[in-house]
Each structure stands twice: as structure tokens, then as C-alpha cells.
Amino acid sequence: MNRTLLERVRCMLSDAKLPKHFWGEALYTAVHVINLTPTVILNSEVPDKIWFGKNASYDHLRVFGCKAFVHIPRDERSKLDTKTRQCIFIGYGEDEFGYRFYDPVEKKLVKSRDVQFMEDQTIEDIDKVEKTTPENDRNLTDVDPMWFPIHNLDNVDGSVQPSEQHDDVDDQQLGGGLDVPIDDDQEEHEMSHDENTDDAPEPHQVQLRRSNRQRQPSTRYSSDEYVTLTDGGEPECFEEALESEEKKQWLDTMQDEINPCMIITLMTW
């Protein structure tokens, strides 16, 4: 029997890749398995059944030396700690369905029932396993800062080419008092542009493009009402303001209400 136990201990340690100082745990596990194995001397009966008087259970058996994840009790960890520890299965406890494990990080024995076994995996070179912290973890590497080139925006050509799709100026945009809606982004762009207009050269005069759109009377009012509204002698659109005799007065009024950059943009459109 001693030779049988010695052969089993040697095979178990070799298969689990465990060092020799685990021979005691391997011996205890080998004896536990033998007591659950039918024996010829006992007429093929199981020693554990004869001793305790009940059928033996094999559901709790696990591969010796396999990897296991043992649950950490709540009172032994903080809220940010992991809920399991990686251990090595080394035997069975005295209590029913209890297991014994070795924690290679803490270098201590652990006894638990709440565990997840990985019977097809083992932890090799457990003597080389050391505690790792975020400060000395080799998997964490410093990332060099990235530098991006800054281009000189003064050299960017800011000329605007007139587009055909903006040839027509809507009467609602340039009618009456020239109330042109300006969004927040456009105001910020104009404010930043005003700061640089002192040193900027005068803009080139852009030739106006006449609209070929056929004018139609408004459908919101009757003919009499429309004549009453439009008979004030004031231009109805930007082109009419430039063609009228009070062209200079209209341009002066525009300059008082809209900055020069906006005038250039409207003339380009």
C-alpha cells in the first residue's frame, strides 16, 4: 500500500506541476480517492461505504492541482476589491463538500465551498508568482504625449467664391429694415474677424449678379391690400435698393446696422 500511495503522489505532483513540498496534500487526496474505489479484498465493495454505512458520492471529486477561483467573503474585501482569488486545488476538507486551496499570491492555505473550478487548467511555476500592484505592474506602460503641428491660419486663402445656388436673395431676408437673423456661431466668427480687420487690406469689389427670378405677387394678401403695403416707395429687395436714387443712403443705413464683413457676404451671395 505504501508503494501504491507513493506512486500516486509522484504522478499527481507531476501532472499538476506542483513542487515537492505539496506531497502531504497529494497523499491525503490519494487516500481519499482510494477509499472511494472498489477493492478486491472487500469483495469489490467501497471502503467508504462499509465504514459509514451509506453509498459513496463522487460528485465532489475534482482534478488535483487544477486552477480554481475561490470566492472572497464580503468581510475580507472592500467594495473595489475583486470578489474571487485565483488558487490551486490541493485537496478536500474535513467537512462534507469542503475544499482546500493554495493561494500562490498570499502564500497561504484557503478553505472554501464557494468556488469555480477550471479542471483543464493549471498554474505553473507557482514559486515565481509574486504580488503585483498597479505601481509595479509590467503590463502598464507610460504613453508618450502626442504633439500636433499648428498651421499658420494667416496664410489660408479666405476668399469666397460666389455660388450659383445663392444667386437669388429672398425678399424675406432683405426686406424692409434688413432684419437678418444671425446665429451664435456666426456672431463668434464675426467678432473674431473684427479684431483682425484693422490691419487687413480693403476687400475687393465684387460684381453683383442680377437675379433672373420672375417675381410673383404675394398670396397672403388681396390685390388691394398688397398695393397698399407695397406702395410706400421703399425697395422690396437688395437689388432694388442698389438701383434706387437713394442708393447711397441705403448703403449707409446698412453699414450702420450690419458690419462691413456682413455687407461683403451679402453682396457675394
Rosetta blueprint (number, residue, H / E / L):
1 M L
2 N H
3 R H
4 T H
5 L H
6 L H
7 E H
8 R H
9 V H
10 R H
11 C H
12 M H
13 L H
14 S H
15 D H
16 A H
17 K L
18 L L
19 P L
20 K H
21 H H
22 F H
23 W H
24 G H
25 E H
26 A H
27 L H
28 Y H
29 T H
30 A H
31 V H
32 H H
33 V H
34 I H
35 N L
36 L L
37 T L
38 P L
39 T E
40 V L
41 I L
42 L L
43 N L
44 S L
45 E E
46 V L
47 P H
48 D H
49 K H
50 I H
51 W H
52 F H
53 G L
54 K L
55 N L
56 A L
57 S L
58 Y L
59 D L
60 H L
61 L L
62 R L
63 V L
64 F L
65 G L
66 C E
67 K E
68 A E
69 F E
70 V E
71 H E
72 I L
73 P L
74 R H
75 D H
76 E H
77 R L
78 S L
79 K L
80 L L
81 D L
82 T L
83 K L
84 T E
85 R E
86 Q E
87 C E
88 I E
89 F E
90 I E
91 G E
92 Y E
93 G L
94 E L
95 D L
96 E L
97 F L
98 G L
99 Y E
100 R E
101 F E
102 Y E
103 D E
104 P L
105 V L
106 E L
107 K L
108 K E
109 L E
110 V E
111 K E
112 S E
113 R L
114 D L
115 V E
116 Q E
117 F E
118 M E
119 E E
120 D E
121 Q E
122 T E
123 I L
124 E L
125 D L
126 I H
127 D H
128 K H
129 V L
130 E L
131 K L
132 T L
133 T L
134 P L
135 E L
136 N L
137 D L
138 R L
139 N L
140 L L
141 T L
142 D L
143 V L
144 D L
145 P L
146 M L
147 W L
148 F L
149 P L
150 I L
151 H L
152 N L
153 L H
154 D H
155 N H
156 V L
157 D L
158 G L
159 S L
160 V L
161 Q L
162 P L
163 S L
164 E H
165 Q H
166 H H
167 D L
168 D L
169 V L
170 D L
171 D L
172 Q L
173 Q L
174 L L
175 G L
176 G L
177 G L
178 L L
179 D L
180 V L
181 P L
182 I L
183 D L
184 D H
185 D H
186 Q H
187 E H
188 E H
189 H H
190 E H
191 M H
192 S H
193 H H
194 D H
195 E L
196 N L
197 T L
198 D L
199 D L
200 A L
201 P L
202 E L
203 P L
204 H L
205 Q L
206 V L
207 Q L
208 L L
209 R L
210 R L
211 S L
212 N L
213 R L
214 Q L
215 R L
216 Q L
217 P L
218 S L
219 T L
220 R L
221 Y L
222 S L
223 S H
224 D H
225 E H
226 Y H
227 V H
228 T H
229 L H
230 T H
231 D L
232 G L
233 G L
234 E L
235 P L
236 E L
237 C L
238 F H
239 E H
240 E H
241 A H
242 L H
243 E H
244 S L
245 E L
246 E L
247 K H
248 K H
249 Q H
250 W H
251 L H
252 D H
253 T H
254 M H
255 Q H
256 D H
257 E H
258 I L
259 N L
260 P H
261 C H
262 M H
263 I H
264 I H
265 T H
266 L H
267 M H
268 T H
269 W L
